Amino acid sequence: MSVLGALVAGCGGGSGSGSGESTTSRSSAPFPSSKSDAKFVKFGSEASAAEREAANSVLETNLKARAAADFKTQCATLNGRTQSEIASSTTKDPASACPAELKNLAAPLPATKKIRANTLGEPIAELRIKGDKAWALYHGNNGKDYAIPMEKEGGAWKVGALLATEL
């Protein structure tokens, strides 16, 4: 099993089919609020529509790039901390080392295609924000709900994880 596969097993994300099948819009459906999901759903407060749209644009780019194995683009959407964690085994600059390290994590690509699938079927339904940190909550295109950390860096939203957490 690849490292990426091991990451998925630990966080419960990435199980979407990514086939692009459409489902009924659930953007107004509430998110689960079990004890295990409360940290996502009750984090901070709801962001403005403009903030949610900005975060959605970055997340959409990230997930499409991940699914297409375009690791350079995916890395450009990740926050510095995540890039550093990915490139921790190298002595290179994290931003420049990130694409090659992501490719290594995703190898072999055919085996991780399902894990890398884009699960974002519709825009982020909620962006729970507190300072420069946030959780993007969305209804996936596979009938499941997800949360993924986001962080503002230099005034722009960045994705704070390789995989979303299934709620």
N, C-alpha and C positions, 0 to 999 in steps of 0.2 A: 504494500500500500504506500502511495506517495505521501509526503508530508502534508500536502494539501488535503488528501483524503483523511488523514489523521485529524487535521484541524476541523474538518466537517463533522467527524464523529463526535468531537468534543463540544460543538456548538449547535448542532441540530439544524444548520442552514444548508442551503444549496441543493435541496431535494427536488427542486422544480423541474418540470419537463422542458421548459424553455421553448416549447414548440410554437408558442405564439397564439395558442388557441384562446379565443376570447371568452370571457365569462361576463355575467351580468355585473354591472358596476356596483361595487360595494363600498364606494368612497364614504358613504355616510354611515356604514355599519360600525358599531362600537368595537373597540379592541378588547380582548380578554383582560380581565383584571384579577387573575388568580395571584396568590402570594408570589409565585415565581416570576410573574410578568409585571408586577406592580412597579418595579424600578424603572421600567420603560414607559409605561402608560401614565404614571403619576409624576414623572420627572419634570421639574421646573414648571413652565407654563407654555401654553400654545403660542407659537410664533406667528408673526403677521403673514398674510398671504404672499407678500413679496419675498420674505425670508424663505418660506416654504418652497416657492417657485425656484429661487436661486439654489437651494439645497437639492431640489428635485433634478435640476439640470445637471448638476455635478454627479449625483447618484446614478442618473440614467446613463451618462457618459461612461461612468465607471463600470456598470453592469454590462453594458453593450461591449465595451472593450474586453472585459474579462471573458465573456462568452466567445468572442472572436479571437481570443488569444493575442490581443493587441496589448501587450504588457507595458509598452512605453506609454500609451495613452492611459491605461489603468493607473500606472504609477503616478502620473501627473495629477490624478484626482485624489491621491492618498495624502493624508496629513504626514508631517515630518516624523512623528513618533512611529507611525506604522511603517514608513519607509525605512527608518533606522532598525526596527525589529526585523524586517525582511532581510536587510543587508548586514545584519549583525555578524555574519560569518566572514565578511570581507573587510578589507582595510580601505576600500574605495569610499568615495563620497556616497552616502545613502541614495541620493536622488539618481546618480548615474549608475549605481550598482543594482538598483531596484528591478528594472526590466529583466535582466539576466537571472536574477535570483527568483523572481516570480515564475519565469519560464521553467527553472529547475524545480520549483515547488509543484508546478502543474504537470510535470512530465510523469508518464507519457501522456501527451495531450488527448489521444482518443479515450484513454481510461478516465480522464477527469472532465470530459465534456459535460456530463450530467451535473457534476458538482459546480462547474463554472457557468451553468445556464443562467440566463437573465430571468429573474423571477418577478421583475417589476412590470406588472400588467397595466397599471394605471398610475397617475401621479401620487406622490406621497400624500397620505390622508391627514397625517398629523406630524408636526415637527415640534417636539417637546424641547424647549430651550431653557438653559440656565447659564448665563454669562456667555462664554465662547464655546460651550459644549451643548450638544443636542442629541436627541434620539429621533431618527426618522422612522415613522411607523407607516407601513404600507400593506395593502391587500395584494398578495401575489397573484400572478396569472395562473396559478395551480390550485387555487382555492384555500391557500394557507396565508396566514398573517405573519409579518416579519418586522423586526426592529434592527436598525443598524446605527452605530454611533457616528456622529458627525462632529466636526470641530472647525471653528473659524480661525483661519490663519491669514494674516495680512489682509483682513477684511473680506476674504472669500471662504465659502464653505468647502471643506475637504472631507473625504470619507475616512473613518477611523478604524476600519477593519476589512479583512479580505472577504469575509462572509457574513451575511445577515443571520440573526438569531431568529429561529422559528418560534412564534408565540403560540 
